[in-house]
Amino acid sequence: MNHPATAVPAAPGLDRPCSLREQKKQQTRHAIHDAACRLVMERGLPHVTVADICAEATVSERTFFNYYPSKAAAALGLPDTALAAHDEERFLAAHGALVDDVCVLVADTAELHDHDLPRLRELIRLEPDLLTAVKQWTVSLRKRIVELAEQRTSPERARLAVALVFAALLLHADGGYTSHPPTARELRETVARLVAVGAESQESFAADLAPALVPGAAR
């Protein structure tokens, strides 16, 4: 049974021209995701096969596995590769502050599902076991971003920068994203608040420690 295809979201980032080949890949990826999500919501994950999804999306199983590693990943729209090659290249070529550029990279990745958030929330409500796939994919995404950041700075600074941005992302996720995933600007603002809270804690700790370090200080 074929359903009208929903609109294919444009690739995020206004400065990224999209070739005809890339547009076709996006359309195929979205068709597979749309079919998988719809079938899983209708039947439940255990009762849907990759063959079912392929028949619904009118693609071969070989094509399916070129885009998604499993039916769970397809239902969630989580590609096998966490980041597209052009996103990685753009990040490595950027010359902004590292945290700012990580914010852009993470926000662009989150934006891929901006059009589909209500349906994905409902899907996870119906199939809570899918949260495991989301967590695993997020771990692989974070690991890959750290690897990229290490090509621009020291390993320690790379891990710290990515940790800050993912902490900000988690805060937004805890708030339910309200109406949309966080933008790069919103992530930067949240990172700034996290840093400010950390600075306040450091000042408080230093003040508490001072009497023990300064001879003759208040006893």
Buried (B, 14 or more C-beta within 10 A) or exposed (E): EEEEEBEBBEBBBEEBEEEEEBEEBBEBBBBBBBBBBBBBBEEEBEEBEBEBBBBBBEBEEEBBBBBBBBBBBBBBBBBEEBBBEBBBEBBEEBEEEBBBBBBBBBBBBBBBBBBBBEBBEEBBEEBEEBEEBBEEBBEBBBEBBBEBBBEBEEEEBBBBBBBBBBEBBEBBBEEEBEEBBBBBEBBBBBBEEBEEEEEEEEEEEEEEEEEEEEEEEEE
